[in-house]
Amino acid sequence: MPMIQVTMLEGRTVEQKHALIKELSEATARAVDVPIERVRVALYEVSADDWGIGGVPVSVARAGNPLGT
């Protein structure tokens, strides 16, 4: 049974998340030749304060202060 875990920044709509689950499930079922009912998807949303890129929280980088100072 394939299990897909996606970690992403929060902020997507419910419709976008549902579409992502559908597309990932369909693609995985095709790629590994399993019934779609066997595919599991878990979405984990992280706040911009809890996600860092290059040592800087995304919230700080988005505020126009990429060095976090």
TAVENTA-V176547 format. One record per helix or strand of 2 or more residues. SS is the DSSP state (A for helix, B for strand). FROM is the first residue (numbers start at 1). LEN is the number of residues. If there is no record, write none. Layout:
# TAVENTA-V176547
ss:SS from:FROM len:LEN
ss:SS from:FROM len:LEN
This chain:
# TAVENTA-V176547
ss:B from:3 len:7
ss:A from:14 len:19
ss:A from:36 len:3
ss:B from:40 len:7
ss:B from:52 len:2
ss:B from:56 len:2
ss:A from:58 len:5
